[in-house]
């Protein structure tokens, strides 16, 4: 089964941005295809790319369709073999305009056709492109591999497409994503990880790229509780790290075995934070992961487990973090150890959010909810800044 290299997969991901809109001068699509890509795949845009509408109610009312998926087919070469000659590539575009933000951050959920909990904005776009993609999959050559590639929102769509193809067709599928946000809850993440296969998933991140951290828990990544491919060693959050050009640069000359693999977040990792640790907190991906793991540890230490809290909040129509604030406030009243851990978590969240001078003086519902709100605002503000810089 063929495998794209890091540099080839990121080049294909970058190409998808060329099909958002046709050239205003020539009317066609100006694909910036490198000689490397051209030697392996061809792209027929005589009928245009596969299109969809994103950006919420206004865009849908106006019918603002844009190109989202570029389809590539393996070529037969003269004088040398092409390992991808029977293969197909779906390269999916990421977010590159403010109008797409509502698709990325409208974090309402829905139940997919497979019965799993997923981000409704991502799923809506996936449903628009699925029928067109099916026609290409059904025409694949025997023994071929489908390579699903995407950056940013495109990485989220690539995951949904890979999971759907594996559940519907018998072909081999590989998934390559760069700076992709999270798609669904644990039920989806577990199912997709098992269906696609851990060895077939190449989830790549730049250090300091905040977009892969959103939406926040209870959304989790695929592969579930597994390592990601870390393309550099940057520590602090930097919106520029989400840029396509930085992912392209960081993949140059790399092999999959030469890239460092790390488990950034693990839902079962026990993390208890203290007030003293707040002085160490920085606006980094490392601390975003520790805050999430600390919150899950606290929930599991209450009589309510994380899964039970999630089900209860969804069933009662409550905002999830309102529900968590209630549980932590009530739990802290009856347990000194829970009170200490909750105080430590909140102190670290305040430092992360830029409120180092604010002390945790009480564990009331209103104060806990306010700290959650400031933390979430900080994360999503940084993510929106990163998305506005995509090129």
C-alpha positions in Angstrom: 0.0 0.0 0.0 1.5 3.4 -1.1 2.3 6.2 1.4 2.7 9.9 0.6 5.9 11.5 2.1 5.4 14.4 4.5 6.6 16.9 1.8 4.3 15.4 -0.9 1.3 15.3 1.4 1.7 18.9 2.5 2.2 20.1 -1.1 -1.1 18.4 -2.0 -2.8 20.1 1.0 -1.5 23.5 -0.1 -2.8 23.0 -3.7 -6.4 22.9 -2.4 -6.3 26.6 -1.7 -5.9 27.3 -5.4 -9.4 26.0 -6.1 -11.4 28.2 -3.8 -12.3 30.6 -6.6 -11.4 30.7 -10.3 -9.0 33.4 -11.5 -10.7 36.7 -12.2 -8.4 37.2 -15.2 -8.4 33.9 -17.0 -11.6 32.3 -15.6 -9.9 29.0 -14.8 -8.1 27.7 -11.8 -4.4 28.5 -11.4 -2.9 25.4 -9.8 0.7 26.0 -8.6 1.7 22.4 -9.2 5.4 21.5 -8.5 7.3 19.1 -10.7 7.2 16.5 -7.9 3.5 16.5 -7.6 3.1 16.5 -11.4 5.2 13.4 -11.7 2.7 11.5 -9.5 -0.8 13.0 -9.9 -2.9 14.7 -12.5 -5.8 17.1 -11.9 -8.8 17.5 -14.2 -10.6 20.8 -13.5 -12.6 21.0 -16.7 -15.7 20.7 -14.6 -14.2 22.6 -11.7 -13.4 21.4 -8.2 -15.9 19.9 -5.8 -17.8 22.8 -4.2 -19.6 23.5 -0.9 -21.1 26.4 1.0 -19.7 27.5 4.4 -19.9 30.5 6.6 -23.3 30.2 8.2 -26.8 31.4 7.4 -26.0 34.5 5.3 -23.6 32.6 3.0 -26.2 29.8 2.6 -28.9 32.3 1.7 -26.6 33.9 -0.9 -25.5 30.5 -2.3 -21.9 31.4 -1.9 -20.4 28.1 -3.1 -16.6 27.9 -3.3 -14.2 25.1 -4.2 -13.4 22.8 -1.3 -11.9 19.6 -2.8 -9.3 19.0 -5.4 -9.2 15.5 -6.8 -6.0 14.0 -8.1 -5.5 10.7 -10.0 -2.3 8.7 -10.1 -0.5 9.0 -13.5 1.2 6.3 -15.5 4.8 7.4 -16.1 7.2 6.6 -18.9 10.6 5.2 -18.0 10.0 4.8 -14.2 7.4 3.4 -11.9 4.9 5.5 -10.0 3.9 3.9 -6.7 0.6 6.0 -6.8 -0.5 5.1 -10.3 -3.6 3.4 -9.1 -4.3 5.9 -6.3 -6.6 8.8 -5.8 -6.1 12.0 -3.7 -8.7 14.1 -2.1 -7.1 17.4 -1.1 -9.5 19.5 1.0 -9.3 23.2 1.5 -8.9 24.9 4.9 -10.3 28.1 6.3 -8.9 31.2 4.7 -11.6 33.8 5.2 -13.6 35.3 8.0 -16.8 33.9 6.4 -15.6 30.4 7.2 -15.2 31.0 10.9 -18.8 30.1 11.8 -18.2 26.6 10.3 -15.1 26.2 12.4 -16.4 27.5 15.7 -20.1 27.0 15.6 -19.6 24.2 18.2 -23.1 22.9 18.2 -23.2 19.1 17.8 -25.1 16.7 15.7 -25.3 12.9 15.3 -23.7 11.6 12.2 -25.1 8.8 10.0 -22.9 6.4 11.9 -24.6 7.5 15.2 -21.5 9.4 16.5 -21.4 12.9 18.0 -19.6 15.4 15.7 -19.3 19.1 15.1 -22.4 20.2 13.2 -20.6 22.8 11.1 -18.0 20.3 9.8 -20.6 17.7 9.2 -22.8 20.1 7.2 -19.9 20.7 4.7 -19.1 17.0 4.6 -22.7 16.2 3.6 -22.5 18.7 0.8 -19.4 17.1 -0.8 -20.0 13.4 0.0 -22.1 12.6 -3.1 -19.5 14.1 -5.5 -16.7 12.3 -3.8 -18.5 9.0 -4.0 -18.5 9.0 -7.8 -14.7 9.2 -7.7 -14.2 6.5 -5.1 -16.5 4.2 -7.1 -14.2 4.6 -10.2 -10.9 3.8 -8.4 -8.6 1.2 -9.9 -8.4 -2.2 -8.2 -5.7 -2.2 -5.5 -5.5 1.6 -5.3 -5.2 3.7 -2.2 -7.3 6.8 -1.4 -5.2 9.5 0.2 -7.3 12.1 2.2 -5.3 15.3 2.7 -6.1 18.6 4.4 -4.9 21.7 6.3 -7.0 23.4 9.0 -10.7 22.9 8.3 -9.6 20.8 5.4 -8.0 18.4 7.8 -11.3 18.0 9.7 -13.1 17.3 6.4 -10.4 14.8 5.4 -10.9 12.9 8.6 -14.7 12.7 8.1 -14.2 11.6 4.5 -11.6 8.9 5.4 -13.9 7.5 8.1 -16.9 7.5 5.7 -15.0 5.8 2.9 -13.7 3.1 5.2 -17.2 2.4 6.4 -18.7 2.3 2.9 -16.1 0.9 0.5 -13.4 -1.7 0.5 -10.5 0.4 -0.7 -7.4 1.3 1.4 -7.4 4.7 2.9 -4.7 6.9 4.4 -5.3 10.2 6.2 -2.8 13.2 6.4 -3.8 16.3 8.3 -2.0 19.5 9.1 -3.1 21.8 11.9 -6.6 20.2 11.9 -9.2 21.1 14.6 -11.0 18.4 16.5 -14.1 16.8 14.8 -16.1 15.0 17.5 -16.6 13.5 20.9 -15.0 10.4 22.3 -17.5 8.1 20.6 -16.5 9.4 17.1 -12.8 9.5 18.0 -12.7 5.9 19.1 -14.8 4.6 16.2 -12.8 6.5 13.6 -9.4 5.5 15.1 -10.4 1.8 14.9 -12.0 2.1 11.5 -9.2 3.9 9.7 -6.4 2.3 11.7 -3.8 4.0 13.8 -1.0 3.1 11.3 -2.9 4.9 8.5 -3.4 8.3 10.3 -0.7 11.0 10.1 -1.9 14.0 12.2 0.7 16.7 12.0 1.0 19.8 14.1 3.3 22.8 14.4 4.4 23.7 17.9 2.4 26.7 19.1 -0.5 26.2 16.6 -3.6 26.7 18.6 -6.1 25.6 16.0 -5.6 21.8 16.7 -6.7 22.6 20.3 -10.2 23.7 19.3 -13.0 23.0 19.8 -12.1 22.4 23.4 -13.0 19.2 25.4 -15.3 17.3 25.1 -14.1 17.3 21.5 -11.1 15.1 21.2 -8.6 14.2 18.4 -8.3 11.2 16.1 -6.3 9.1 16.6 -7.7 8.9 20.2 -5.3 9.3 23.0 -2.4 8.7 20.6 0.7 10.5 19.4 0.7 13.3 16.9 3.5 14.2 14.5 5.2 17.3 15.9 6.9 19.2 13.1 8.9 21.6 15.2 9.9 22.5 18.8 8.1 25.8 19.3 6.6 26.0 22.7 4.6 29.2 23.0 1.3 29.8 21.2 1.8 31.7 18.0 -1.0 32.3 15.5 1.5 32.4 12.7 2.3 28.7 13.3 -1.0 27.8 11.7 0.0 29.3 8.3 0.2 26.8 5.4 3.6 28.1 4.4 5.0 27.1 7.8 3.6 23.6 7.6 5.2 23.3 4.1 8.6 24.5 5.4 8.5 22.2 8.4 7.9 19.2 6.2 10.8 19.8 3.9 13.3 16.9 3.8 11.4 15.0 6.5 10.4 11.3 6.6 7.6 10.0 8.8 10.2 8.2 10.9 12.3 11.3 11.4 9.5 13.4 12.7 9.1 13.5 16.5 5.9 11.8 17.8 4.4 12.9 21.1 1.1 12.3 23.0 0.1 15.9 23.7 -3.2 15.0 25.5 -4.5 11.9 27.1 -8.0 11.8 28.6 -6.9 9.2 31.2 -3.8 11.0 32.4 -4.1 12.0 36.1 -3.1 15.6 36.6 -3.6 17.5 39.8 -2.5 21.1 39.7 -1.6 23.4 42.6 -1.6 27.1 43.2 2.2 27.0 43.3 2.3 25.6 39.8 0.5 28.7 38.5 3.7 30.6 38.4 5.0 28.2 35.8 2.1 28.5 33.5 2.7 30.0 30.0 0.4 30.5 27.0 1.5 27.2 25.4 0.0 24.1 24.0 1.6 22.1 26.8 -0.3 24.1 29.4 -3.5 23.9 27.4 -3.3 20.1 27.5 -2.4 20.1 31.2 -5.4 22.3 32.0 -7.7 19.9 30.1 -6.3 16.8 31.8 -6.5 18.6 35.2 -10.2 19.3 34.6 -11.0 15.7 33.6 -9.1 14.5 36.7 -11.2 16.7 38.9 -14.4 15.5 37.3 -13.4 11.9 37.7 -12.6 12.6 41.4 -16.1 13.8 42.0 -19.0 11.3 42.3 -19.7 12.3 38.7 -17.4 10.9 36.1 -16.6 12.9 33.0 -18.8 10.7 30.7 -21.7 11.0 33.1 -21.3 14.8 33.3 -21.3 15.0 29.5 -24.4 12.9 29.1 -26.2 14.8 31.9 -25.4 18.2 30.4 -26.5 17.3 26.9 -29.6 15.5 28.1 -30.8 18.5 30.2 -29.9 21.1 27.5 -27.4 22.9 29.8 -24.2 24.5 28.7 -21.6 22.0 29.5 -19.3 24.3 31.4 -22.2 25.7 33.4 -22.8 22.1 34.5 -19.1 21.5 35.3 -18.9 24.7 37.3 -21.9 23.5 39.4 -20.4 20.1 40.0 -17.0 21.5 41.1 -18.5 24.1 43.4 -20.7 21.6 45.1 -17.9 19.0 45.3 -15.5 21.5 46.8 -17.9 22.2 49.7 -17.7 18.6 50.9 -14.1 17.6 50.2 -11.0 19.5 51.2 -8.9 17.6 48.7 -11.3 18.5 45.8 -11.3 22.1 47.0 -7.5 22.2 46.9 -7.3 20.7 43.4 -10.1 23.0 42.1 -8.3 26.0 43.5 -5.0 24.9 41.9 -6.7 24.4 38.5 -8.5 27.8 38.6 -5.2 29.5 39.6 -3.5 28.0 36.6 -6.3 28.9 34.3 -6.2 32.5 35.5 -2.5 32.7 34.8 -2.9 31.1 31.4 -5.7 33.7 30.6 -3.6 36.7 31.6 -5.2 37.2 35.1 -2.1 36.5 37.1 -3.1 39.1 39.7 -6.5 37.6 40.4 -6.6 35.3 43.4 -8.9 32.3 43.9 -10.8 33.5 47.0 -13.9 31.3 46.7 -15.2 28.3 44.8 -18.6 29.6 44.1 -20.4 28.6 40.9 -20.3 32.1 39.5 -16.5 32.5 40.1 -15.7 29.1 38.6 -17.9 29.8 35.6 -16.2 33.2 35.1 -12.7 31.6 35.1 -13.9 29.0 32.5 -15.3 31.8 30.4 -12.1 33.8 30.4 -10.0 30.7 29.5 -12.3 29.8 26.6 -12.3 33.4 25.3 -8.5 33.4 25.3 -8.3 30.1 23.4 -10.9 31.0 20.7 -9.5 34.5 20.3 -6.1 33.1 19.5 -7.6 30.5 17.2 -9.5 33.1 15.2 -6.4 35.1 14.8 -4.6 32.1 13.5 -7.3 31.4 11.0 -7.3 34.9 9.7 -3.6 34.4 8.8 -4.0 31.3 6.7 -2.5 31.5 3.3 
